[in-house]
Each structure stands twice: as structure tokens, then as C-alpha cells.
Amino acid sequence: MTVKKIKFDQISSAHNLVHCLKQPHRQEIVELLHKHLSMTASEIAERLGIDASLAHHHLSILVRNGLVDVSKHSTAVYQLNYLKLTQVIASLKALG
């Protein structure tokens, strides 16, 4: 049996993603952003049937973890950070 060497940053990155995405609303936000490419917090809140403040809370956690990017226009627009998602998926695969 061959033992894979796993770097600590791979474990840390995978842990952060799993922790961040264990919340169902965050999973739904990621799915919405994947489907619609970019959305405002109000649009996300409306689609999920949640209060806008709750949508902002979950979006801020996703942004802080690098999974979602935000661009400031007249209103904030959120998009998935596919590069970060790809890196984290690779880290998860390395663990398995």
C-alpha cells in the first residue's frame, strides 16, 4: 500500500470548505450562483425565501472563505470564485 503525502495547507483548505459549506443555505447559494452566474443578495434572499440580512450573513462567510467574489456597483453583485472552488476540490481529492 502506498501512503500519499498530504500537505497541511491541503488539509486546512479542505477543512475550511467543508466547514463553510456544511450549512444548507450556503450550499443553496453556491448552487444559485452556479446556475445564474451573478446575483445580488436581495435576489438570492428572494429565491431562497429568507430574509435579506440572513442572505448577507451567509454571503459574507462565503466571501471571507474565498468561495464567492463580490463586486461593488450601485449594489453588490456576487459570483462564484471557480478558481478557488477548483483548488479546494483538488485538495479534497488529494485527501481521498
Biopython code that builds the backbone (N, CA, C, O; Angstrom):
import numpy as np
from Bio.PDB.StructureBuilder import StructureBuilder

atoms = [
    (1, "MET", "N", (0.840, -1.161, 0.000)),
    (1, "MET", "CA", (0.000, 0.000, 0.000)),
    (1, "MET", "C", (0.899, 1.243, 0.000)),
    (1, "MET", "O", (1.872, 1.322, 0.750)),
    (2, "THR", "N", (0.555, 2.204, -0.851)),
    (2, "THR", "CA", (1.296, 3.445, -0.929)),
    (2, "THR", "C", (0.602, 4.512, -0.094)),
    (2, "THR", "O", (-0.615, 4.680, -0.165)),
    (3, "VAL", "N", (1.381, 5.216, 0.684)),
    (3, "VAL", "CA", (0.829, 6.288, 1.516)),
    (3, "VAL", "C", (1.091, 7.618, 0.807)),
    (3, "VAL", "O", (2.224, 7.926, 0.436)),
    (4, "LYS", "N", (0.023, 8.398, 0.626)),
    (4, "LYS", "CA", (0.159, 9.702, -0.010)),
    (4, "LYS", "C", (0.658, 10.719, 1.003)),
    (4, "LYS", "O", (0.261, 10.702, 2.168)),
    (5, "LYS", "N", (1.527, 11.597, 0.547)),
    (5, "LYS", "CA", (1.937, 12.718, 1.388)),
    (5, "LYS", "C", (0.949, 13.846, 1.149)),
    (5, "LYS", "O", (0.706, 14.255, 0.014)),
    (6, "ILE", "N", (0.394, 14.331, 2.225)),
    (6, "ILE", "CA", (-0.584, 15.415, 2.136)),
    (6, "ILE", "C", (-0.019, 16.609, 2.883)),
    (6, "ILE", "O", (0.435, 16.493, 4.022)),
    (7, "LYS", "N", (-0.053, 17.745, 2.231)),
    (7, "LYS", "CA", (0.435, 18.972, 2.854)),
    (7, "LYS", "C", (-0.613, 19.515, 3.803)),
    (7, "LYS", "O", (-1.815, 19.351, 3.590)),
    (8, "PHE", "N", (-0.138, 20.168, 4.858)),
    (8, "PHE", "CA", (-1.050, 20.722, 5.850)),
    (8, "PHE", "C", (-2.010, 21.724, 5.219)),
    (8, "PHE", "O", (-3.179, 21.776, 5.602)),
    (9, "ASP", "N", (-1.540, 22.523, 4.258)),
    (9, "ASP", "CA", (-2.417, 23.524, 3.649)),
    (9, "ASP", "C", (-3.546, 22.862, 2.870)),
    (9, "ASP", "O", (-4.628, 23.436, 2.753)),
    (10, "GLN", "N", (-3.318, 21.667, 2.335)),
    (10, "GLN", "CA", (-4.389, 20.935, 1.659)),
    (10, "GLN", "C", (-5.460, 20.507, 2.667)),
    (10, "GLN", "O", (-6.656, 20.625, 2.400)),
    (11, "ILE", "N", (-5.029, 20.017, 3.805)),
    (11, "ILE", "CA", (-5.970, 19.606, 4.853)),
    (11, "ILE", "C", (-6.737, 20.816, 5.364)),
    (11, "ILE", "O", (-7.956, 20.764, 5.526)),
    (12, "SER", "N", (-6.026, 21.895, 5.615)),
    (12, "SER", "CA", (-6.658, 23.109, 6.123)),
    (12, "SER", "C", (-7.668, 23.662, 5.129)),
    (12, "SER", "O", (-8.767, 24.060, 5.515)),
    (13, "SER", "N", (-7.308, 23.688, 3.872)),
    (13, "SER", "CA", (-8.205, 24.196, 2.834)),
    (13, "SER", "C", (-9.458, 23.335, 2.717)),
    (13, "SER", "O", (-10.568, 23.855, 2.605)),
    (14, "ALA", "N", (-9.278, 22.036, 2.742)),
    (14, "ALA", "CA", (-10.413, 21.121, 2.660)),
    (14, "ALA", "C", (-11.312, 21.263, 3.884)),
    (14, "ALA", "O", (-12.536, 21.260, 3.756)),
    (15, "HIS", "N", (-10.722, 21.388, 5.059)),
    (15, "HIS", "CA", (-11.494, 21.551, 6.286)),
    (15, "HIS", "C", (-12.323, 22.831, 6.242)),
    (15, "HIS", "O", (-13.505, 22.823, 6.588)),
    (16, "ASN", "N", (-11.700, 23.930, 5.816)),
    (16, "ASN", "CA", (-12.410, 25.206, 5.746)),
    (16, "ASN", "C", (-13.598, 25.134, 4.790)),
    (16, "ASN", "O", (-14.667, 25.670, 5.082)),
    (17, "LEU", "N", (-13.414, 24.479, 3.660)),
    (17, "LEU", "CA", (-14.508, 24.353, 2.698)),
    (17, "LEU", "C", (-15.646, 23.533, 3.268)),
    (17, "LEU", "O", (-16.808, 23.931, 3.180)),
    (18, "VAL", "N", (-15.322, 22.396, 3.849)),
    (18, "VAL", "CA", (-16.354, 21.530, 4.413)),
    (18, "VAL", "C", (-17.093, 22.261, 5.526)),
    (18, "VAL", "O", (-18.320, 22.198, 5.605)),
    (19, "HIS", "N", (-16.360, 22.945, 6.373)),
    (19, "HIS", "CA", (-16.982, 23.696, 7.467)),
    (19, "HIS", "C", (-17.878, 24.810, 6.921)),
    (19, "HIS", "O", (-18.989, 25.015, 7.408)),
    (20, "CYS", "N", (-17.398, 25.509, 5.930)),
    (20, "CYS", "CA", (-18.157, 26.615, 5.350)),
    (20, "CYS", "C", (-19.421, 26.120, 4.648)),
    (20, "CYS", "O", (-20.475, 26.750, 4.737)),
    (21, "LEU", "N", (-19.311, 25.003, 3.957)),
    (21, "LEU", "CA", (-20.437, 24.524, 3.147)),
    (21, "LEU", "C", (-21.349, 23.528, 3.855)),
    (21, "LEU", "O", (-22.264, 22.982, 3.236)),
    (22, "LYS", "N", (-21.116, 23.286, 5.129)),
    (22, "LYS", "CA", (-21.995, 22.341, 5.823)),
    (22, "LYS", "C", (-23.367, 22.940, 6.074)),
    (22, "LYS", "O", (-24.319, 22.205, 6.338)),
    (23, "GLN", "N", (-23.489, 24.250, 5.998)),
    (23, "GLN", "CA", (-24.751, 24.941, 6.230)),
    (23, "GLN", "C", (-25.591, 24.892, 4.937)),
    (23, "GLN", "O", (-25.114, 25.321, 3.886)),
    (24, "PRO", "N", (-26.816, 24.384, 4.996)),
    (24, "PRO", "CA", (-27.635, 24.212, 3.790)),
    (24, "PRO", "C", (-27.886, 25.490, 2.988)),
    (24, "PRO", "O", (-27.904, 25.435, 1.759)),
    (25, "HIS", "N", (-28.081, 26.637, 3.643)),
    (25, "HIS", "CA", (-28.299, 27.876, 2.883)),
    (25, "HIS", "C", (-27.074, 28.228, 2.042)),
    (25, "HIS", "O", (-27.211, 28.736, 0.929)),
    (26, "ARG", "N", (-25.899, 27.967, 2.558)),
    (26, "ARG", "CA", (-24.676, 28.266, 1.794)),
    (26, "ARG", "C", (-24.558, 27.342, 0.598)),
    (26, "ARG", "O", (-24.108, 27.764, -0.467)),
    (27, "GLN", "N", (-24.953, 26.096, 0.757)),
    (27, "GLN", "CA", (-24.961, 25.169, -0.372)),
    (27, "GLN", "C", (-25.933, 25.662, -1.447)),
    (27, "GLN", "O", (-25.630, 25.622, -2.640)),
    (28, "GLU", "N", (-27.090, 26.120, -1.009)),
    (28, "GLU", "CA", (-28.093, 26.631, -1.953)),
    (28, "GLU", "C", (-27.601, 27.898, -2.650)),
    (28, "GLU", "O", (-27.872, 28.094, -3.835)),
    (29, "ILE", "N", (-26.891, 28.746, -1.941)),
    (29, "ILE", "CA", (-26.341, 29.962, -2.543)),
    (29, "ILE", "C", (-25.322, 29.601, -3.618)),
    (29, "ILE", "O", (-25.322, 30.187, -4.700)),
    (30, "VAL", "N", (-24.459, 28.642, -3.322)),
    (30, "VAL", "CA", (-23.470, 28.203, -4.312)),
    (30, "VAL", "C", (-24.181, 27.656, -5.547)),
    (30, "VAL", "O", (-23.781, 27.957, -6.671)),
    (31, "GLU", "N", (-25.215, 26.867, -5.354)),
    (31, "GLU", "CA", (-25.978, 26.330, -6.486)),
    (31, "GLU", "C", (-26.630, 27.448, -7.304)),
    (31, "GLU", "O", (-26.595, 27.424, -8.534)),
    (32, "LEU", "N", (-27.225, 28.424, -6.615)),
    (32, "LEU", "CA", (-27.845, 29.552, -7.314)),
    (32, "LEU", "C", (-26.822, 30.342, -8.124)),
    (32, "LEU", "O", (-27.070, 30.685, -9.280)),
    (33, "LEU", "N", (-25.681, 30.628, -7.518)),
    (33, "LEU", "CA", (-24.659, 31.394, -8.231)),
    (33, "LEU", "C", (-24.079, 30.616, -9.401)),
    (33, "LEU", "O", (-23.706, 31.207, -10.414)),
    (34, "HIS", "N", (-24.000, 29.325, -9.276)),
    (34, "HIS", "CA", (-23.540, 28.499, -10.389)),
    (34, "HIS", "C", (-24.557, 28.550, -11.537)),
    (34, "HIS", "O", (-24.188, 28.630, -12.708)),
    (35, "LYS", "N", (-25.811, 28.503, -11.182)),
    (35, "LYS", "CA", (-26.878, 28.497, -12.193)),
    (35, "LYS", "C", (-27.053, 29.871, -12.847)),
    (35, "LYS", "O", (-27.257, 29.959, -14.058)),
    (36, "HIS", "N", (-26.975, 30.937, -12.053)),
    (36, "HIS", "CA", (-27.281, 32.275, -12.557)),
    (36, "HIS", "C", (-26.040, 33.136, -12.799)),
    (36, "HIS", "O", (-26.162, 34.260, -13.288)),
    (37, "LEU", "N", (-24.871, 32.641, -12.473)),
    (37, "LEU", "CA", (-23.572, 33.300, -12.665)),
    (37, "LEU", "C", (-23.333, 34.498, -11.755)),
    (37, "LEU", "O", (-22.257, 34.598, -11.165)),
    (38, "SER", "N", (-24.279, 35.399, -11.618)),
    (38, "SER", "CA", (-24.123, 36.505, -10.677)),
    (38, "SER", "C", (-25.502, 36.944, -10.201)),
    (38, "SER", "O", (-26.478, 36.930, -10.951)),
    (39, "MET", "N", (-25.550, 37.334, -8.925)),
    (39, "MET", "CA", (-26.813, 37.745, -8.318)),
    (39, "MET", "C", (-26.531, 38.736, -7.199)),
    (39, "MET", "O", (-25.426, 38.786, -6.661)),
    (40, "THR", "N", (-27.542, 39.520, -6.858)),
    (40, "THR", "CA", (-27.452, 40.388, -5.685)),
    (40, "THR", "C", (-27.934, 39.603, -4.469)),
    (40, "THR", "O", (-28.557, 38.551, -4.609)),
    (41, "ALA", "N", (-27.646, 40.115, -3.289)),
    (41, "ALA", "CA", (-28.111, 39.472, -2.059)),
    (41, "ALA", "C", (-29.636, 39.441, -2.012)),
    (41, "ALA", "O", (-30.226, 38.465, -1.550)),
    (42, "SER", "N", (-30.265, 40.496, -2.484)),
    (42, "SER", "CA", (-31.736, 40.549, -2.486)),
    (42, "SER", "C", (-32.325, 39.467, -3.386)),
    (42, "SER", "O", (-33.318, 38.832, -3.034)),
    (43, "GLU", "N", (-31.707, 39.261, -4.551)),
    (43, "GLU", "CA", (-32.184, 38.213, -5.467)),
    (43, "GLU", "C", (-32.025, 36.836, -4.830)),
    (43, "GLU", "O", (-32.910, 35.986, -4.931)),
    (44, "ILE", "N", (-30.894, 36.631, -4.178)),
    (44, "ILE", "CA", (-30.637, 35.348, -3.517)),
    (44, "ILE", "C", (-31.650, 35.129, -2.393)),
    (44, "ILE", "O", (-32.228, 34.049, -2.272)),
    (45, "ALA", "N", (-31.860, 36.153, -1.578)),
    (45, "ALA", "CA", (-32.813, 36.044, -0.468)),
    (45, "ALA", "C", (-34.203, 35.704, -0.985)),
    (45, "ALA", "O", (-34.893, 34.854, -0.421)),
    (46, "GLU", "N", (-34.606, 36.366, -2.051)),
    (46, "GLU", "CA", (-35.930, 36.113, -2.629)),
    (46, "GLU", "C", (-36.051, 34.682, -3.136)),
    (46, "GLU", "O", (-37.054, 34.015, -2.884)),
    (47, "ARG", "N", (-35.036, 34.212, -3.848)),
    (47, "ARG", "CA", (-35.060, 32.830, -4.387)),
    (47, "ARG", "C", (-35.093, 31.781, -3.284)),
    (47, "ARG", "O", (-35.740, 30.743, -3.420)),
    (48, "LEU", "N", (-34.385, 32.065, -2.185)),
    (48, "LEU", "CA", (-34.318, 31.095, -1.088)),
    (48, "LEU", "C", (-35.460, 31.256, -0.088)),
    (48, "LEU", "O", (-35.677, 30.391, 0.760)),
    (49, "GLY", "N", (-36.184, 32.364, -0.190)),
    (49, "GLY", "CA", (-37.268, 32.613, 0.754)),
    (49, "GLY", "C", (-36.768, 32.928, 2.147)),
    (49, "GLY", "O", (-37.375, 32.533, 3.143)),
    (50, "ILE", "N", (-35.647, 33.648, 2.212)),
    (50, "ILE", "CA", (-35.077, 34.020, 3.510)),
    (50, "ILE", "C", (-34.957, 35.538, 3.584)),
    (50, "ILE", "O", (-35.069, 36.229, 2.572)),
    (51, "ASP", "N", (-34.731, 36.042, 4.778)),
    (51, "ASP", "CA", (-34.547, 37.471, 4.986)),
    (51, "ASP", "C", (-33.229, 37.918, 4.350)),
    (51, "ASP", "O", (-32.254, 37.167, 4.337)),
    (52, "ALA", "N", (-33.207, 39.140, 3.826)),
    (52, "ALA", "CA", (-32.005, 39.665, 3.177)),
    (52, "ALA", "C", (-30.806, 39.693, 4.128)),
    (52, "ALA", "O", (-29.675, 39.451, 3.705)),
    (53, "SER", "N", (-31.048, 39.986, 5.409)),
    (53, "SER", "CA", (-29.930, 40.026, 6.369)),
    (53, "SER", "C", (-29.300, 38.639, 6.537)),
    (53, "SER", "O", (-28.088, 38.527, 6.723)),
    (54, "LEU", "N", (-30.113, 37.595, 6.472)),
    (54, "LEU", "CA", (-29.581, 36.234, 6.563)),
    (54, "LEU", "C", (-28.777, 35.892, 5.303)),
    (54, "LEU", "O", (-27.729, 35.251, 5.386)),
    (55, "ALA", "N", (-29.265, 36.316, 4.157)),
    (55, "ALA", "CA", (-28.525, 36.096, 2.907)),
    (55, "ALA", "C", (-27.173, 36.806, 2.974)),
    (55, "ALA", "O", (-26.153, 36.232, 2.593)),
    (56, "HIS", "N", (-27.159, 38.053, 3.457)),
    (56, "HIS", "CA", (-25.901, 38.798, 3.604)),
    (56, "HIS", "C", (-24.943, 38.079, 4.556)),
    (56, "HIS", "O", (-23.740, 38.020, 4.303)),
    (57, "HIS", "N", (-25.467, 37.545, 5.629)),
    (57, "HIS", "CA", (-24.639, 36.808, 6.599)),
    (57, "HIS", "C", (-23.938, 35.630, 5.920)),
    (57, "HIS", "O", (-22.723, 35.474, 6.036)),
    (58, "HIS", "N", (-24.701, 34.813, 5.221)),
    (58, "HIS", "CA", (-24.115, 33.638, 4.566)),
    (58, "HIS", "C", (-23.174, 34.045, 3.438)),
    (58, "HIS", "O", (-22.130, 33.422, 3.247)),
    (59, "LEU", "N", (-23.530, 35.073, 2.699)),
    (59, "LEU", "CA", (-22.656, 35.548, 1.630)),
    (59, "LEU", "C", (-21.330, 36.064, 2.186)),
    (59, "LEU", "O", (-20.278, 35.830, 1.591)),
    (60, "SER", "N", (-21.371, 36.753, 3.306)),
    (60, "SER", "CA", (-20.128, 37.269, 3.882)),
    (60, "SER", "C", (-19.198, 36.133, 4.299)),
    (60, "SER", "O", (-17.980, 36.254, 4.173)),
    (61, "ILE", "N", (-19.752, 35.045, 4.788)),
    (61, "ILE", "CA", (-18.934, 33.880, 5.150)),
    (61, "ILE", "C", (-18.331, 33.247, 3.896)),
    (61, "ILE", "O", (-17.158, 32.872, 3.892)),
    (62, "LEU", "N", (-19.120, 33.128, 2.843)),
    (62, "LEU", "CA", (-18.611, 32.574, 1.586)),
    (62, "LEU", "C", (-17.535, 33.478, 0.981)),
    (62, "LEU", "O", (-16.546, 32.987, 0.438)),
    (63, "VAL", "N", (-17.722, 34.783, 1.073)),
    (63, "VAL", "CA", (-16.726, 35.734, 0.564)),
    (63, "VAL", "C", (-15.448, 35.641, 1.396)),
    (63, "VAL", "O", (-14.349, 35.593, 0.843)),
    (64, "ARG", "N", (-15.588, 35.616, 2.714)),
    (64, "ARG", "CA", (-14.432, 35.542, 3.618)),
    (64, "ARG", "C", (-13.604, 34.281, 3.356)),
    (64, "ARG", "O", (-12.383, 34.301, 3.508)),
    (65, "ASN", "N", (-14.260, 33.192, 2.966)),
    (65, "ASN", "CA", (-13.553, 31.938, 2.679)),
    (65, "ASN", "C", (-13.092, 31.845, 1.233)),
    (65, "ASN", "O", (-12.524, 30.831, 0.827)),
    (66, "GLY", "N", (-13.332, 32.894, 0.453)),
    (66, "GLY", "CA", (-12.835, 32.949, -0.919)),
    (66, "GLY", "C", (-13.653, 32.181, -1.930)),
    (66, "GLY", "O", (-13.256, 32.074, -3.090)),
    (67, "LEU", "N", (-14.790, 31.642, -1.516)),
    (67, "LEU", "CA", (-15.603, 30.845, -2.436)),
    (67, "LEU", "C", (-16.502, 31.703, -3.322)),
    (67, "LEU", "O", (-16.933, 31.272, -4.391)),
    (68, "VAL", "N", (-16.777, 32.911, -2.867)),
    (68, "VAL", "CA", (-17.626, 33.837, -3.615)),
    (68, "VAL", "C", (-16.899, 35.174, -3.682)),
    (68, "VAL", "O", (-16.289, 35.615, -2.708)),
    (69, "ASP", "N", (-16.974, 35.808, -4.845)),
    (69, "ASP", "CA", (-16.422, 37.145, -5.035)),
    (69, "ASP", "C", (-17.564, 38.141, -5.057)),
    (69, "ASP", "O", (-18.684, 37.809, -5.448)),
    (70, "VAL", "N", (-17.278, 39.358, -4.638)),
    (70, "VAL", "CA", (-18.284, 40.410, -4.652)),
    (70, "VAL", "C", (-17.701, 41.602, -5.397)),
    (70, "VAL", "O", (-16.560, 41.999, -5.166)),
    (71, "SER", "N", (-18.501, 42.164, -6.294)),
    (71, "SER", "CA", (-18.091, 43.382, -6.985)),
    (71, "SER", "C", (-19.089, 44.472, -6.637)),
    (71, "SER", "O", (-20.298, 44.243, -6.597)),
    (72, "LYS", "N", (-18.572, 45.635, -6.393)),
    (72, "LYS", "CA", (-19.409, 46.755, -5.968)),
    (72, "LYS", "C", (-19.802, 47.580, -7.189)),
    (72, "LYS", "O", (-18.954, 48.148, -7.878)),
    (73, "HIS", "N", (-21.072, 47.631, -7.432)),
    (73, "HIS", "CA", (-21.644, 48.521, -8.445)),
    (73, "HIS", "C", (-22.565, 49.448, -7.661)),
    (73, "HIS", "O", (-22.221, 49.860, -6.553)),
    (74, "SER", "N", (-23.707, 49.776, -8.205)),
    (74, "SER", "CA", (-24.670, 50.529, -7.403)),
    (74, "SER", "C", (-25.166, 49.643, -6.265)),
    (74, "SER", "O", (-25.588, 50.136, -5.219)),
    (75, "THR", "N", (-25.112, 48.353, -6.479)),
    (75, "THR", "CA", (-25.414, 47.364, -5.435)),
    (75, "THR", "C", (-24.402, 46.226, -5.577)),
    (75, "THR", "O", (-23.871, 46.004, -6.665)),
    (76, "ALA", "N", (-24.136, 45.520, -4.507)),
    (76, "ALA", "CA", (-23.148, 44.436, -4.541)),
    (76, "ALA", "C", (-23.663, 43.272, -5.379)),
    (76, "ALA", "O", (-24.822, 42.872, -5.268)),
    (77, "VAL", "N", (-22.783, 42.737, -6.215)),
    (77, "VAL", "CA", (-23.117, 41.593, -7.059)),
    (77, "VAL", "C", (-22.159, 40.461, -6.698)),
    (77, "VAL", "O", (-20.948, 40.666, -6.617)),
    (78, "TYR", "N", (-22.704, 39.278, -6.484)),
    (78, "TYR", "CA", (-21.921, 38.125, -6.034)),
    (78, "TYR", "C", (-21.766, 37.112, -7.158)),
    (78, "TYR", "O", (-22.689, 36.878, -7.938)),
    (79, "GLN", "N", (-20.566, 36.511, -7.224)),
    (79, "GLN", "CA", (-20.262, 35.462, -8.200)),
    (79, "GLN", "C", (-19.410, 34.395, -7.529)),
    (79, "GLN", "O", (-18.680, 34.668, -6.576)),
    (80, "LEU", "N", (-19.517, 33.172, -8.046)),
    (80, "LEU", "CA", (-18.660, 32.109, -7.534)),
    (80, "LEU", "C", (-17.217, 32.365, -7.956)),
    (80, "LEU", "O", (-16.956, 32.897, -9.035)),
    (81, "ASN", "N", (-16.296, 31.981, -7.094)),
    (81, "ASN", "CA", (-14.879, 32.025, -7.418)),
    (81, "ASN", "C", (-14.504, 30.602, -7.850)),
    (81, "ASN", "O", (-14.128, 29.765, -7.029)),
    (82, "TYR", "N", (-14.616, 30.354, -9.147)),
    (82, "TYR", "CA", (-14.393, 28.994, -9.651)),
    (82, "TYR", "C", (-12.951, 28.532, -9.465)),
    (82, "TYR", "O", (-12.705, 27.342, -9.271)),
    (83, "LEU", "N", (-12.002, 29.454, -9.522)),
    (83, "LEU", "CA", (-10.603, 29.065, -9.304)),
    (83, "LEU", "C", (-10.426, 28.508, -7.894)),
    (83, "LEU", "O", (-9.812, 27.456, -7.712)),
    (84, "LYS", "N", (-10.963, 29.213, -6.894)),
    (84, "LYS", "CA", (-10.863, 28.743, -5.506)),
    (84, "LYS", "C", (-11.584, 27.408, -5.340)),
    (84, "LYS", "O", (-11.064, 26.498, -4.693)),
    (85, "LEU", "N", (-12.772, 27.286, -5.918)),
    (85, "LEU", "CA", (-13.507, 26.016, -5.821)),
    (85, "LEU", "C", (-12.713, 24.871, -6.436)),
    (85, "LEU", "O", (-12.691, 23.767, -5.893)),
    (86, "THR", "N", (-12.071, 25.125, -7.550)),
    (86, "THR", "CA", (-11.263, 24.096, -8.206)),
    (86, "THR", "C", (-10.087, 23.682, -7.322)),
    (86, "THR", "O", (-9.774, 22.497, -7.211)),
    (87, "GLN", "N", (-9.441, 24.663, -6.698)),
    (87, "GLN", "CA", (-8.318, 24.367, -5.806)),
    (87, "GLN", "C", (-8.762, 23.540, -4.603)),
    (87, "GLN", "O", (-8.069, 22.609, -4.194)),
    (88, "VAL", "N", (-9.906, 23.880, -4.047)),
    (88, "VAL", "CA", (-10.397, 23.162, -2.871)),
    (88, "VAL", "C", (-10.816, 21.749, -3.249)),
    (88, "VAL", "O", (-10.560, 20.809, -2.497)),
    (89, "ILE", "N", (-11.447, 21.586, -4.388)),
    (89, "ILE", "CA", (-11.827, 20.251, -4.848)),
    (89, "ILE", "C", (-10.580, 19.395, -5.037)),
    (89, "ILE", "O", (-10.576, 18.214, -4.689)),
    (90, "ALA", "N", (-9.535, 19.979, -5.582)),
    (90, "ALA", "CA", (-8.267, 19.243, -5.753)),
    (90, "ALA", "C", (-7.707, 18.838, -4.391)),
    (90, "ALA", "O", (-7.179, 17.737, -4.240)),
    (91, "SER", "N", (-7.820, 19.724, -3.402)),
    (91, "SER", "CA", (-7.350, 19.390, -2.050)),
    (91, "SER", "C", (-8.146, 18.235, -1.466)),
    (91, "SER", "O", (-7.584, 17.339, -0.837)),
    (92, "LEU", "N", (-9.456, 18.259, -1.678)),
    (92, "LEU", "CA", (-10.299, 17.166, -1.187)),
    (92, "LEU", "C", (-9.944, 15.846, -1.857)),
    (92, "LEU", "O", (-9.889, 14.804, -1.204)),
    (93, "LYS", "N", (-9.707, 15.894, -3.144)),
    (93, "LYS", "CA", (-9.319, 14.681, -3.877)),
    (93, "LYS", "C", (-7.994, 14.138, -3.379)),
    (93, "LYS", "O", (-7.811, 12.923, -3.293)),
    (94, "ALA", "N", (-7.067, 15.030, -3.049)),
    (94, "ALA", "CA", (-5.769, 14.610, -2.547)),
    (94, "ALA", "C", (-5.894, 13.871, -1.225)),
    (94, "ALA", "O", (-5.081, 13.000, -0.919)),
    (95, "LEU", "N", (-6.907, 14.215, -0.443)),
    (95, "LEU", "CA", (-7.115, 13.549, 0.832)),
    (95, "LEU", "C", (-7.663, 12.142, 0.656)),
    (95, "LEU", "O", (-7.424, 11.268, 1.489)),
    (96, "GLY", "N", (-8.394, 11.925, -0.425)),
    (96, "GLY", "CA", (-9.090, 10.667, -0.594)),
    (96, "GLY", "C", (-8.348, 9.681, -1.376)),
    (96, "GLY", "O", (-8.833, 8.570, -1.590)),
]
sb = StructureBuilder()
sb.init_structure("model")
sb.init_model(0)
sb.init_chain("A")
sb.init_seg("    ")
for serial, (resi, resn, name, xyz) in enumerate(atoms, 1):
    if name == "N":
        sb.init_residue(resn, " ", resi, " ")
    sb.init_atom(name, np.array(xyz, "f"), 0.0, 1.0, " ", f" {name:<3s}", serial, name[0])
structure = sb.get_structure()
